[in-house]
């Protein structure tokens, strides 16, 4: 698979939520959008830092988490959906510290 960029992200959708995963020069970003809200999970491009939950890819940082599950819980809360309803593209499945 080619690298995912902001102009060519890996996408997924489910339960009224769309997800875009891409990498910038400095971050890996998993951005979510529902009909009413947005949320994003970001990590440094090297993949060893804590995950940052934001209101949007460029939005205010709200909290940091070690694991993807906890970051997804917070993102789902912002979107008003269950964490199990969030579509996570395979390319983003390894985000978080192990």
C-alpha positions, 0 to 999 in steps of 0.5 A: 500500500502506498503511503497515505497523505492528506491528499490521498488518505485511507478511508473507511465509514460506518454508522454515520461516521467517516474516517480518514487516516493519513500521514504528514511530515510530523504526524499520523492522523486519524480524523473522524467526521459525523453529521454533527461533530469531528474528532481526531487522534494524532501521533508523531510520525515515528509512532512512539509518542502518546496519542493526542485527541483533538476536536479536529486534525488541526484543533485543540488538543483535549487529552493524551492517551497511551493506547488507541482504545482509550483515544477511540473512546474519547473520540467516540464520546466527542462524536456521540457514538459508541467506540465500537461504531468507529471505523478504523482503517487498517493502516491506523490499527497500530497507533498507540504505544505498546 
